Amino acid sequence: MMNAQGNTRPFGIKDKFGYMMGDVANDFMFLFAGGYLMVFYTKILGVSAALVGTLFLITRIVSGFCDIGMGVIVDNVKPAKDGRFRSWIRRMCVPVGLASFLMYQSGLEHASLGAKVVYMFATYLLWGGICYPAINIPYGSMAASISSDSKDRASLSTWRSVGAQIASTVINAAVPMLIYYADANGNQVVRKDMFTKLAGVFSICAVICYIICYKFTIERVKIVPKEKQNEKEKTSVIKTLFSSRALFALIGAAVALVFATTLGQSLNVYLYADYFRAPGALSTFNSLMLVITLGLSPFIVSLSVKFGKKETAVVGTGFTGVIYVLLCLLPVKSPWLYVAITFVGSIGYMYFQMAIWAFLADVLDDSEVRTHKRDDGVIYGVYSFARKLGQALAGGLGGFALTAIGYVETANVQSEQVKHSVYSVTTLGQGAAYVLIALILLFIYPLSKKKINENGKILAMRRENTTN
């Protein structure tokens, strides 16, 4: 059960901005790792792409289980004075920033392969398996405690997505220009000294943004602390998770979404540098993603209210999937034409990406309707685990694919066959994933606009009866 706290300021722009800054902080580290950690491992440390793919596959699955464990901790540990969720942001903002910085130490370039592998596994698990879940799981779960109103939650989801896109624009627009330079023949060469410096800057920025998130947000909806669970109650939580069609459909869609975006982030660096020989075009494309985000932001809530979140997301992701499949079947040579086409195509999936946290809030409400209980931390942890699985699959596949097509990590110029294979994997992989998302939402995800409205009325009546 949840009780609203009545002696605090009302929900408003300060909460939205603060919550947005939390995702800016997350993605200064997460997106930098997603887009450029493989480049650091392959181009700077000289580790094979296949070994990097194995690293990503293993460590992200392990860290996914850590997400579930953190969800259990958040749900069951006694809340601190500054909140059940906000307190973790205060505790972990500095450790997570430091752990992120440690992953990009270019001084190990000449170490033995064994030392590099130990370093890679240890630092990635420290960041992705311990520190990042300890701040990201509470942060994600906190949205339901900032406000119980579904429109407010949709607004928080939108602002969170804007925060992610701000970080993405900063990283993906600036980093390609800073880490690459053209040699005398026009080939793109990596600057070896930039990764550690950039990692330090992004870590400091992340800590500052976390502090703003902590200072600007308020937990208004207080979750009554649980009594110690017996075995029957623990079994009930597990049964609840496995009986939620909405949760598992959303997990499936989220895995496909993260797979598509992570695959794009991982391979776009190679696509623009090797196939198009124009890393600057990647910076332009990533900058345009902020344009889409800001353009869609005013309409997310109104679209979800008028047409329904599920209904709108089906159309959007299906459209994006078709665009990428057509790009695979009809290859383009011009980087700027590719940027223009993918810009238009990205409008479709961005709605789902920006609204997905509101989808999760609907799933939590649906679970409460069916079970009369809230297990926000556990459910968010399971959901986060699924996203990590998508990242693992995409990161692993990206590394394996590069090796399978004959990509030479230390070469400045790749063969024409390798370049075309990079193009095919990048476009077809994303296209298939977005089409899959549309099919899952259309045929499996049960929370239509009508069902969400029904759940909202049921919960409102229950809380009114509890108050009375």
Secondary structure, DSSP 8 states (H G I E B T S, - for coil): -EEE--SS--S-HHHHHHHHHHHHHHHHHHHHHHHHHHHIIIIIS---HHHHHHHHHHHHHHHHHHHHHHHHHHHHS--BTTBTTHHHHHHHHHHHHHHHHHTT-GGGTTS-HHHHHHHHHHHHHIIIIIIHHHHHHHHHHTHHHH---HHHHHHHHHHHHHHHHHHHHHHHHHHHHHHEEE-TTS-EEE-TTHHHHHHHHHHHHHHHHHHHHHHH----EEE-------HHHHHHHHHHHHH-HHHHHHHHHHHHHHHHHHHHHHHHHHIIIIIS--HHHHHHHHHHHHHHHHHHGGGHHHHHHHT-HHHHHHHHHHHHHHHHHHHHHS----HHHHHHHHHHHHHHHHHHHHHHHHHHHHHHHHHHHHHS---HHHHHHHHHHHHHHHHHHHHHHHHHHHHHTT--TT-SS--HHHHHHHHHHHHHHHHHHHHHHHHHHHHT----HHHHHHHHHHHHHHHHHHH-
